Amino acid sequence: MEYLTEYERYLAERKKASPNTLSSYLRDIRQYLAWLSEEGLTPEQAAQSDVERYIKVLTSKGKSAATVTRSLASLKSFYTYLLGTGRVLVNPAKGPAPAKVERKLPHILTAKEVELFLEQPDASDAKGCRDRAMLELLYATGIRVSELIGLNLDNVNLSASFIRCSSRGKERIIPLYPAAVRALQDYLEHVRPQVIEHVDERALFVNMNGERMSRQGFWKIIKHYQETAGIQKDITPHTLRHSFAAHLLENGADLHSIQEMLGHADISSTQIYAQLVNQKLKDVYQKAHPRA
């Protein structure tokens, strides 16, 4: 549909949506438009009762509360765009109440598991050297995967041991510990120059074809080293981000500093790690106290 392309431009240019938000919102809207088409309706004709029916359909298909809530947010955004263009006079997605989402505590690795995981890449091999640099940087900074693969050479300052990370128009500076600096130095000196396709390539991390690393490519790297480490927990790229935050908090870092490093707009997003640490203390107490 013609205005789907316009809506994509609106999200990217006006709303400065991240690549993840962009893809999930567009996927939600395509599914909604397909359902409307089956019902013989257009977005302009849909009323609040139609949006409510659609939400019930998603729930009946077994979609999680989080997915349904995000779909409703996508619809609100889409209709806000249509309101702005004059195609609709009211936003039919504003009435339905979002599903109640029970916030789950994130899974994290122990410090020993992180150490085992980071030891897996063979740094004497070109691919292993690059992989170690990526994993060390991820745990050193807690950045998102989209931010990791989006890093360019000029975002890294090894002599001062920090990276500059930009997300949604905001920039933050995150320090690097010595092992991460060494892993990056090794990769930049011995591997990257050998594999880049073009000398003017700006991407910090490239695949073995010399092009910028993709999300899918990095996901496979994580899964491969989870297997070689023999760690039973399900490790995703976000697991290292969660572990970074929880371990800093456990060792005395304050929430506001962690919020700044993670790039959270709202402190409530960071406070989930305090719950995680509190839960760990409760578990230790239950196991260790003789009268617990």
Helices and strands as residue ranges (DSSP letters): H 2-9, I 10-14, H 19-38, H 48-60, H 65-85, H 111-118, H 126-141, H 145-150, G 153-155, E 156-157, E 162-167, E 170-175, H 178-190, H 192-195, H 215-229, H 237-250, H 255-262, H 267-288
